[in-house]
């Protein structure tokens, strides 16, 4: 009975624009950052469980990941939002999303 009742609860939907909070109520910057990390992991450059975002960035720079400057910008904004509880403006999220497309891609 409980399972049936839970299935009837409305589900939050992911906002496709990425400017508002996603289905978990997380800021859009989180989605951009994690999507970028997923893409890098698929290319063989995954973030290690013990690595902080800044340690991962340092390793990415050392290994010559393409568009490391864009990854640095994304990492800074993500860290401010995640650890500093600072809201990233929607226009910055749009810019980061565009920059993120080049991260880890060979020219």
C-alpha positions as CSV (number, residue, x, y, z in Angstrom):
1,X,0.0,0.0,0.0
2,X,2.8,2.4,0.9
3,X,4.6,1.7,-2.4
4,X,1.5,2.4,-4.3
5,X,0.9,5.7,-2.4
6,X,4.5,6.8,-3.1
7,X,4.1,6.1,-6.8
8,X,1.2,8.5,-6.9
9,X,3.3,11.4,-5.5
10,X,4.2,14.0,-8.1
11,X,7.7,13.8,-9.4
12,X,9.9,16.8,-9.9
13,X,11.1,17.3,-13.4
14,X,14.5,18.4,-14.5
15,X,14.4,21.9,-15.9
16,X,16.0,21.7,-19.4
17,X,17.1,25.4,-19.5
18,X,19.5,24.7,-16.7
19,X,18.9,28.1,-15.3
20,X,16.6,27.0,-12.5
21,X,17.0,24.3,-9.9
22,X,16.9,20.8,-11.2
23,X,14.9,17.8,-10.0
24,X,16.8,17.5,-6.8
25,X,16.5,21.2,-6.0
26,X,20.2,21.7,-6.8
27,X,21.5,24.8,-8.5
28,X,22.0,24.6,-12.2
29,X,25.8,25.0,-11.8
30,X,25.8,21.6,-10.1
31,X,24.3,20.0,-13.2
32,X,26.8,21.7,-15.6
33,X,29.7,20.6,-13.4
34,X,28.6,17.0,-13.0
35,X,27.7,16.6,-16.6
36,X,31.2,17.9,-17.5
37,X,32.8,15.4,-15.1
38,X,30.7,12.6,-16.6
39,X,31.9,13.5,-20.0
40,X,35.5,13.5,-18.8
41,X,35.1,10.2,-17.1
42,X,33.7,8.7,-20.3
43,X,36.9,9.8,-21.9
44,X,39.0,8.1,-19.3
45,X,39.7,11.0,-16.9
46,X,37.4,10.4,-13.9
47,X,37.6,12.4,-10.7
48,X,38.8,10.2,-7.9
49,X,36.6,9.8,-4.8
50,X,39.2,11.3,-2.5
51,X,39.9,14.3,-4.8
52,X,38.5,17.7,-4.1
53,X,37.3,19.7,-7.1
54,X,40.5,21.8,-7.0
55,X,42.8,18.7,-6.7
56,X,41.0,17.3,-9.8
57,X,41.5,20.6,-11.6
58,X,45.2,20.5,-10.8
59,X,45.5,16.9,-12.1
60,X,43.6,17.9,-15.2
61,X,46.0,20.8,-15.9
62,X,49.0,18.5,-15.2
63,X,47.7,15.9,-17.6
64,X,46.9,18.5,-20.3
65,X,43.2,18.2,-20.5
66,X,41.9,20.4,-23.3
67,X,40.3,23.7,-22.2
68,X,41.7,23.5,-18.7
69,X,41.0,27.2,-18.3
70,X,37.3,26.6,-18.9
71,X,37.4,23.8,-16.4
72,X,39.1,26.2,-13.9
73,X,36.3,28.7,-14.3
74,X,33.7,26.0,-13.9
75,X,35.4,24.6,-10.9
76,X,35.6,28.0,-9.2
77,X,31.9,28.7,-9.7
78,X,30.9,25.2,-8.7
79,X,33.0,25.4,-5.5
80,X,31.6,28.8,-4.6
81,X,28.1,27.5,-5.0
82,X,28.7,24.1,-3.3
83,X,30.9,25.1,-0.4
84,X,30.3,28.8,-0.1
85,X,26.5,28.7,-0.7
86,X,26.9,31.5,-3.3
87,X,24.3,31.6,-6.0
88,X,25.8,31.7,-9.6
89,X,23.8,34.1,-11.8
90,X,21.9,32.5,-14.7
91,X,24.0,34.4,-17.3
92,X,27.2,33.0,-15.8
93,X,25.7,29.5,-15.9
94,X,24.9,30.0,-19.6
95,X,28.5,31.1,-20.2
96,X,29.8,28.1,-18.3
97,X,27.6,25.7,-20.2
98,X,29.0,27.0,-23.5
99,X,32.6,26.9,-22.2
100,X,32.1,23.4,-20.8
101,X,31.4,22.0,-24.2
102,X,35.1,22.4,-25.1
103,X,36.5,20.8,-21.9
104,X,38.3,17.6,-22.6
105,X,37.6,17.6,-26.3
106,X,40.4,17.3,-28.7
107,X,40.5,20.1,-31.3
